[in-house]
């Protein structure tokens, strides 16, 4: 994401940190026996068999559609707890579990992998890659991981510090480890789930907002040797392109300025899909780097930023590309779910892929050629009026330009749909999107401006919204008719930051939500058929599987990610402890036990400043500037952050705060800032925070 007045979104990186042991201390690689876990045949056969969940999206199509029907509209309302697994976390849980050969594999915070018996919940093993805690200062957003890949006796996981690790599926012992980071001086990270295609493990990376050059790499699944690398963006204007694909991309970048050298962004940190018949891998790429906002008159497209790119599976070379947001400067990544399906488009059967990326348009493409077949708004999007179907380009609206004055723009940097997984039901023809309509004040002015549209002065808000249609702000579950290009139904949710979706042949859609409820809906109508309170805010997508003739639904629960910036009033995490859990439900199961209720709900601190002299204007301004490094985790402008609200700083005293800033709590996840803060900085921070100036409570409605 880009720093276009988005300081707090980028500064989420400062709230997390890693562990106590160096990666060099990992067990040495060793040969291990293969477990009875899936090959490519198991993944391609999933649509018919469905008793397992062998890949992140179910199979290569990434539809997240299960053929299982034992849980149906008649009994889904009886779902209760079969078992719960402790994920040993109080941070964001984003992983889609994998279930093969009776074992559930799931990731927790800090790139840890856990294996559970899928029937009983007994934990089989835990692998901790010992990610160094201090690395979390360098990336966005939270210490999350979206899951593993499993194939031929191995479990593959990417780590926050950029390693790809192959584990023995039976024991969790590392078989091989490879460092995927091309430039150790850059703040690369991995949070996405790997995919295994034709004996190769595919993994991307994150860090575009911090200044890196994105790439996707394929490694031999057996040995970890690099097979190929797709560079998403060129190195810089003076560099020799690695191949013709990079050369073609370089022609769309500024040739007169090397400020983007090695920091062009485009990191492919999540979405992938694969078509075995076409032998094409599809990858969604990330936003451009922060350099773009320093060139307000730059109108270059910057390939392959914010694009869907089709790659030849054997070589990683580009077959075709489609750029959803040319010259992106709004953080409108195309890293969201990519789904493959065969559909009638305009009365003609087509092999298509579709995506609901951040920018608010739903795209349908011919997956063999990249031809644009449809592009329609699925949410609030005022940055562009429409997509020109002849050129394939968005037609920008006046308010898309924030170079001269601040603009209120929909969607915000999290998009109309973020990483939360979308699903597709072939029977209904509907895609189920975890969507939200929330604006952001985009700005080129330095420092923090506003959260969303909250706290904007009335006259400024009136100017920025003049002539704009009214928007019902909030979170939604939206059912999009892909072939007919329209919204079929939607459900308004109490919170904006909600879970991914799963759909089944029984005509059901499952989704967890930020308010702590896990729900099931009629896939055709949106009627809610199940509403179970878990007490844990849910972001991840559920899966379903069958063992011993019994169908289960599993979801990993725990709040965090970008959602920890500001917690809405309805979020369960505000009232209940954020204990990461793997919840597995089945018909006739037990009541879901609730986490411990907080003694005091999360919120801004209330500080008694009786007798404390006011801070002068200069030190207040400096304190505000320094606190930007803390705000993404600890709250600001009356927001509710997930981590401590710093009310205890006054009692700790200046020396206590200094000790913490110098690493006293680093083993607990608080980064060490001793190398960046002077003694004077610590004095000012203490004076600012101890007075509660960092996050003054207000009467504002948070989404």
Phi, psi and omega in degrees: 000163188251152180269076177251068189072019185251035189307319185290325178298316179291327185282001171304334181304331186284353186266004186229156179197165197250224201240203196254355186234141181288145179303336180294343180277002180297153176303145180295150178298144181209152175288140180223155178288146179284138174271167181277068180240168203286148166260185179301328181298322179294323180290315180291335179273000185301320185300333179266322187272297169072000182286336176257183169224086195276349182215162187307317179262018184093304175212192184295335181288342180062028181285339185053041178246127180252138177281357182292143184227004181297318172277115186230187183295336181281328185242358184298332179292349180264004182301135176215180187287126169272312174195163178229138178249134181282125180262007173051056185209148168234026180236194187290135176242116185238004191280140165271122179292157171246135177235116176217145174052037176077010180237134174262126177249130183213150177256152176242194178295159180061027173065024178281147181242134177236145176240128180238147168295121188290343179266322188252336184087001177295132180282130181270317178196164176226131174245127178243113182284000177054057176291129180301130185299325186289348182293338185292347175292344192257359184220167174247145006217100181084167186268055190263169173207139186260010169129183184243171165242148181229130179196136170050048174084005182231151174245128184248134179221140171265143184252158182302330180269014169094011176270153168246124186240132173258124181249149170291127186295334182275327188244340185080007179280134179299136176262316172206157178223137176228139175274117184271355188283122183282331183222106186290349177277353184255151185276061176286154174208165173231126173234347185277164177276135174292163171233149177246121183224121175053046177075013179237143175261125181258132178213138176255209181198171176237174177126007183302322182292338182262351177102075174221172176250114188285152177200157173244134183235143174251130179240146175299125186294335182273325188242339184085004179287141180291130178263315176198165177221131174257113176278121183290322182230158177290165182287317182172172186293338182261357185272151174278124181299144180293328180198184183294327178298315180292323179297318178296321178294321184300332180292348182256013180243159179297131179267350187257010186209125181260018180294343180263003181301124178066007180227026184290343176083219180076018186301128180271084193264002180210283197289135171210156172207167183213136174250107181297327182292317179273347183056042180242136173261134179248129181229139175262135184253162186269187183286170174282176181276175183292347181302331188297323184288344177277358177234075186299336180263009179277125181237025177287154185279327176064059174293148359255045178295144175048054185226160165257122185238131175262126183241143172290127189297329184279334188238339185077009179277153187284127173270315174198167176215156171222124181265115183283328180225086180300138178058038187310130172223016181245003185069036180267079180292162172246032181271008181282168185314131171250125184239138178255139178201161173253118189221153171282119178242116183063030179084000181243130177298131180225146170271111189239164162232155178216157184208144170247082184285182184301329192288357173095000177253141177263118185254137173237127182233150167289120188280352175275325188243340185085006179299133177283124181252333181200148175204106186224149179290128175252356179206184180293125181209099182257004180285337179219145180282321181190176174255126178289115185287347176278314181268339184078008185256147174291145176264109188290142175268159182305322184286356176291340181266108180249021183287333184255329176208155181300147180225139173270115189235138168253140352284172175277181184299340173281349175087177170281346175202129182256218185285345184302126195292134174269152176232168182217133179251112182299332181288320180270340185072017184252140170260137186251111192251124169283097191248161171208148178244098181219133182271180174210143173273106178277140186208150171259000179290145182291150176083180183284137177254278183220154167276122176053239172243020186275129177081005178290132178306144188303319182291322178293318179297320179297318178298315186286338182255000182301128178079001181266145178291150177292143181235132172279105186281146177142191181257148184217151161259116184246132176257113185254125177282105190293312184291325184261002168060050181205160175282125181271312176202164176211155176236125176282131182252155184291338181232166182267330188262094189237175188277167174289176187239157175226141176227155186226166179292348176278007178078035182239153170233131179247142176202136169268163185221166181295336180280002176091002179267142171250126190232157171233142183232153169293122186296334182273326189244339184086004177296132181279129184246345180214139180209090185253126178274124180256341183080356181242125176296137188241131176244328188284168179267144176280165170229171173221150180206172181228133176220135178058032179078011181238134179268140179235156170236129183236142176214137175271130188238141178159138190260148178164221184061208178297341180294343180282353177304309180209123185265126180292161184299330185272353185293133180298327183297340179292329186252331184244149177302143185268068180274113179296130183218149167260113182259126181240121186247154177206157179303135179078011181288179185276171175293140180284121179291140182272149173295170178296136177282137181292143176296321177228125180302151177300145179173176178298155180286153172247112187246131177271112181256022178303125178080359180268124181294147179294152179277137182291165188299319183293316181287330175296315180296319179292321177298318178299319180295314180295323184291344176305331179287347184249338194297324183297336180255324189254000172094153176198164177056032179082013182279165175253107176272163183280330185268174185311139184276004175071020176297335184275356183300321180299317180289327180292328182083171183298318182291325177295317177296319179300319180297319179294316180293341178262015169106009182299328181251020181301321177298338179271355178112001178272117184298156176269119180253015183300334182274355183239346183248131175276170177300323177294321177300317180296319177302312183294317178300317180298314180298323182286311185284321183296337176273357180076015182287343184288336184203075184285125179301145178217173178259072183240146179271118181259142185276000000 
